[in-house]
Amino acid sequence: MRIDGPGLRASGSSRKSRDTSQRKVAEFVAEKLDVTTLPASIRPKPEKRKKTFGDYGYMTQFVDESQIHAEATPGGTQINIRILEEETSEIYVCVEGEGRMESGRVQRVFLLKLKNANGLLKGRESWKEFDGCPVIGGADGDSPSEY
């Protein structure tokens, strides 16, 4: 399954082309991410028929070409997602937010995959490490490992 259908792979090597491509990836993630697959300590409480930031009423903003800031209400729960690496069929992101129940700040590398062209991006914690996204806080087994 290739994720590059919605224009995620831009040809050319100019900075503007890369920024445009990364912005499209960030927009795609903001729209298609199944937030119920994020770490339990920072994701919204599961509700029937709700899967995306939009379903849960989160407002999404783009901090830059590769970073998404999602907020439930002004001053409410916040989740930050930064695109780390994009491959043909998967996207690595850094997910960060304040954990519930005094767990403090939580940060993890997540691997996002699209199961089918009309589906949602499903995430799971990745074994792959990135210097810009060290594991912080949370508990073991903090995220579902469904694929």
Secondary structure by P-SEA (a helix, b strand, c coil): ccccccccccccccaaaaaaaaaaaaaaaaccccccccccccccccccccccccccbbbbbbccccbbbbbcccccbbbbbbbccccccbbbbbbbbbbcccccbbbbbbbbbbccccccccccccccccccccccccccccccccc
